[in-house]
Amino acid sequence: MRKQFCDALVARSRSSNMVFLTGDLGFMALETLQEALGDRFINAGVSEQNMVSVSAALAREGFEVWVYSIAPFCYARPFEQIRNDVAFHGLPVKLVGNGGGYGYGVMGPTHHAIEDYGVLLTLPGMSAVVPVFDEDVEEAIQAVGDRGSPVYLRLGRGAGPKGYAPPRYAAWRQLVRGAGPTVVVAGPLAGAYVEAFAALAEERRPNLWAVAELPVSAEALPPELLEQIAESGRLCVFEEHVRQGGLGSQLAMALADAGVAFPKWRQGVAREHHYERSGSQDYLRRQSGLDAQSALAVVAEMMNGSR
C-alpha cells in the first residue's frame, strides 16, 4: 500500500497545508512526495519521540501533519509523546504505521505491530483506519486527512484475489454472502479470505465482512450485519492483532450494547510476538491460525457443531 499512500498524499498536498515527517524512512518510495512538499517534507531522523512532539506543535499551529514510520516505531517508541502531546490536547496528528500486524515478519518481534490499534485506542479521541485493499488507500487518506482528531493509519499489504474489484471503501463492507456463519475481519486479512470463502457452497459459505475503521460502536454497526448474526447465532472474528483490545473485544461489547446475542463465538488472533522460527508474514499468519485454510477450518467446525 505504500505506493498508493505516497500517490494519494502527493495529490492531497496540492490543496492543503500539509507537513510530512518521517523517521528516516521512505528511501525509493517517498521521493515524489518529498519533491511535492519541498521544505514541508521533514526527515526527523531516528528520533521518534522528538518527531511526535514536533508534529504536535505543528498541528497546534494549524498545519495538516502526517507522521510516518515502521509501525512499532510510530506508536510504541513515542507512546508517551502521543499520549501527552497529541491525544491530551486533541490535536489532529495523523500517525502512519507501515507494515501493520506481521508485515515486517522476517525482521522479528521488534518490528511486529500486533498490539498497535489496541494500545492507541485507549487514548482520548484516538481512532484508527485500517485499509483492506490497495484500492482503499486514496479514500482512506481522505478520511484520515479530514478528521479533526488524532488518528492512526495502519498500512499493510493488500491481499485481494488477482483481478478482484473490491467494493468502494467504507468502514464496514460485506465481501462474501452466504448462509453460513458471520465472519468479521480487520484490515487486509479480509482480502486473503475472499477467494477461499467464495468457493464454498452457499449453505456453508460465510457472510464475510471487512472492517476498516476502529473503534467499533453499537451505533455504527450495519443493520444487515446485526440481522445476519441474529439469524445464524454464529460469529467469527479474525484479526492480525492480539486478543486484548482488538476488534473482537470491541465488537463483542458493541453487540452487547445493541442487545444482539451470538451463542457460538470463535476468534482468531495474533497468538505470539515471536515463534521458535522467524519467517514471512504469511508464515506467521499460519502459525497463528490466521491463514485462509485455518479460517476455513474454523468456519467448518462452527457449521458442524451445534448452535
Summary of the structure (lengths in Angstrom):
residues: 307
radius of gyration: 19.2
end to end distance: 39.3
largest distance: 62.4
contacts: 1078
relative contact order: 0.12
helix: 42%
strand: 19%
